[in-house]
Amino acid sequence: MSVVQNSDCATLTMHFRGARGECVGVTNGQVRKGYLVRFFLTCVAVILSASTAFAWDNSAKKVKGNDLGVQSHKYDGHLIQTTVNCFLADKEDIRCLAGFGARIDFSTVTGDGMSGYLFDKCDSIDNLPKNICKFEIQFTYSGFSSQDMSNGASITVIEPTGGTAEFRRYKK
């Protein structure tokens, strides 16, 4: 048992039990089971999420949207950069069109303020063709599938690794 006294806060008493390392914290007379463990796991989660987000990489392979619609495996595992028009279809569902015949769906968007921008400016399919919803994106290509449309045609759906992309506003 260890006791830590902090004059600004309260007395915190920690008891470690058994080989499992169960931790019970007592703060201001309240018992908090797993207090330090939860704090530690939260810190680890924040560090891991920060390290999995990628910054803009100028060495990414620049590919035109029409080329992505060809249904090729030559980009598997490569960092791709392309220009797309996107809209926020639903919470954690960003749909982007890349050229003719290619769609890329994302659940997570990184980039300075891009999630908020998509929510504010690109929350309607009506805005999809407008320049306010045109972006340069980078993502790791993991494959594709083909989806039939109601008019009998099909569209190539690109599968990004982890459903994540780095977004930037498109600049002419």
Buried (B, 14 or more C-beta within 10 A) or exposed (E): EEEEEEEEEBEBBBEEEEEEEEBBBBEEEEEBEEBBEEEEEEEEEEEEEEEEEBEBEEEBEEBEBEBBBBBEEEBEEEBBBBBBBBBBBEEEEBBBBBBEBBBBBBBBBBBEEBBEBBEEBBBEEEBBEEEEBBBBBBBBBBBBEEEEEEEEEEBBBBBBBEBBBBBBBBEE
